[in-house]
């Protein structure tokens, strides 16, 4: 197995996926992850730039508060489409607690499960400053050409 769309960027020999333990694709993807990433890294990045820092994937009040503490400009409440973890909560379930946790000090953005206008209104009513949509736009563009 190989990942053809990455051949331009990664040597071909590194793209041959073989595994005895688990999914070769899973091992390959995990080789690019760094689980040592912490909020401390964000503090360092904050010192390096004046650009806005928006933390995506916030899922609880504790992380929302930490984002304020380390100087993030906004948080983005998201479960990344729930593709990474089967048991992750729906973004809408944690939105209100995250909004309350930041106490208006930074903006709160939202995505996840937004399929119709009423979903946007619900997220805004729960305190999101901005609501991102993905799949509905793609479905609309894909439909009938």
C-alpha positions as CSV (number, residue, x, y, z in Angstrom):
1,X,0.0,0.0,0.0
2,X,1.2,3.5,-0.7
3,X,-0.1,7.1,-0.3
4,X,0.2,8.3,-3.9
5,X,-0.9,11.9,-3.2
6,X,2.1,12.4,-0.9
7,X,4.8,11.0,-3.3
8,X,5.7,14.5,-4.4
9,X,6.5,15.5,-0.8
10,X,7.8,12.3,0.9
11,X,10.4,9.8,-0.5
12,X,8.6,6.9,-2.1
13,X,10.4,4.4,0.2
14,X,8.9,6.1,3.2
15,X,5.4,5.7,1.7
16,X,5.4,1.9,1.4
17,X,3.0,1.0,4.2
18,X,3.7,-2.4,5.8
19,X,2.7,-3.5,9.3
20,X,2.6,-6.6,11.4
21,X,0.9,-5.0,14.3
22,X,-2.0,-2.9,13.0
23,X,-3.3,-0.9,10.1
24,X,-0.3,0.2,8.0
25,X,-2.1,3.4,7.1
26,X,-2.8,4.0,10.8
27,X,0.9,3.5,11.6
28,X,1.9,5.9,8.8
29,X,-0.5,8.7,9.9
30,X,0.6,8.2,13.5
31,X,4.2,8.7,12.5
32,X,3.4,12.3,11.8
33,X,1.8,13.0,15.2
34,X,3.6,14.4,18.1
35,X,1.7,13.6,21.3
36,X,4.0,15.8,23.3
37,X,2.2,18.9,22.1
38,X,0.9,20.9,25.0
39,X,-0.5,24.3,25.9
40,X,3.1,25.3,26.8
41,X,3.9,25.2,23.1
42,X,1.1,27.7,22.4
43,X,2.7,30.1,24.9
44,X,6.0,29.9,23.0
45,X,4.2,30.5,19.7
46,X,2.4,33.5,21.3
47,X,5.8,35.0,22.1
48,X,6.9,34.5,18.5
49,X,4.1,36.2,16.6
50,X,1.5,38.9,16.8
51,X,-0.8,36.9,14.4
52,X,-4.1,35.7,15.9
53,X,-3.9,32.3,17.5
54,X,-7.1,30.3,17.3
55,X,-7.2,26.9,19.0
56,X,-9.4,24.4,17.2
57,X,-10.7,21.2,18.8
58,X,-11.6,22.6,22.2
59,X,-14.1,20.3,23.9
60,X,-14.3,21.3,27.5
61,X,-14.4,24.2,29.9
62,X,-11.0,23.4,31.3
63,X,-9.3,23.7,27.9
64,X,-11.3,26.8,27.1
65,X,-10.1,28.5,30.3
66,X,-6.5,27.4,29.6
67,X,-6.8,28.9,26.1
68,X,-7.6,32.3,27.7
69,X,-4.8,31.9,30.2
70,X,-2.1,31.3,27.6
71,X,-3.2,34.2,25.4
72,X,-5.2,32.6,22.5
73,X,-7.3,35.1,20.6
74,X,-10.2,32.7,20.0
75,X,-11.2,29.1,20.5
76,X,-12.9,26.9,17.9
77,X,-15.2,24.3,19.5
78,X,-15.0,21.3,17.2
79,X,-14.7,17.6,17.3
80,X,-13.1,17.6,13.8
81,X,-16.1,15.8,12.3
82,X,-15.9,13.1,15.0
83,X,-13.5,11.2,12.7
84,X,-10.7,10.8,15.3
85,X,-12.5,9.3,18.2
86,X,-15.8,7.4,18.1
87,X,-16.9,8.6,21.6
88,X,-16.1,12.3,21.3
89,X,-19.1,14.5,22.3
90,X,-21.0,16.4,19.7
91,X,-19.6,19.9,19.4
92,X,-23.1,21.4,20.2
93,X,-23.1,19.5,23.5
94,X,-20.0,21.3,24.8
95,X,-20.4,24.7,23.2
96,X,-22.3,26.4,26.0
97,X,-19.8,25.3,28.7
98,X,-16.9,26.5,26.6
99,X,-18.6,29.9,26.0
100,X,-19.2,30.3,29.7
101,X,-15.7,29.3,30.5
102,X,-14.1,32.1,28.4
103,X,-16.3,34.7,30.1
104,X,-16.3,36.9,26.9
105,X,-12.6,37.4,27.0
106,X,-12.0,35.7,23.6
107,X,-14.2,34.8,20.7
108,X,-15.7,31.3,20.4
109,X,-16.1,29.7,17.0
110,X,-18.0,26.5,16.3
111,X,-18.4,23.7,13.8
112,X,-19.6,20.2,13.7
113,X,-23.0,18.7,12.7
114,X,-24.1,22.0,11.1
115,X,-26.5,20.8,8.4
116,X,-29.2,23.5,8.2
117,X,-29.8,27.1,9.1
118,X,-31.5,26.2,12.3
119,X,-28.2,24.6,13.4
120,X,-26.4,27.9,12.8
121,X,-29.0,29.7,14.9
122,X,-28.7,27.3,17.8
123,X,-24.9,27.7,17.9
124,X,-25.2,31.4,17.8
125,X,-27.9,31.4,20.5
126,X,-25.5,29.3,22.7
127,X,-22.8,32.0,22.3
128,X,-20.8,31.2,19.2
129,X,-19.5,34.2,17.5
130,X,-19.0,32.4,14.2
131,X,-20.3,29.1,12.8
132,X,-18.4,27.2,10.2
133,X,-20.1,24.7,7.8
134,X,-18.4,22.2,5.6
135,X,-20.4,19.2,4.4
136,X,-23.6,21.0,3.4
137,X,-21.5,23.3,1.1
138,X,-19.7,20.3,-0.4
139,X,-23.0,18.5,-0.9
140,X,-24.5,21.5,-2.6
141,X,-21.5,21.8,-4.9
142,X,-21.5,18.1,-5.7
143,X,-25.2,17.9,-6.4
144,X,-26.1,17.9,-10.1
145,X,-22.7,19.2,-11.1
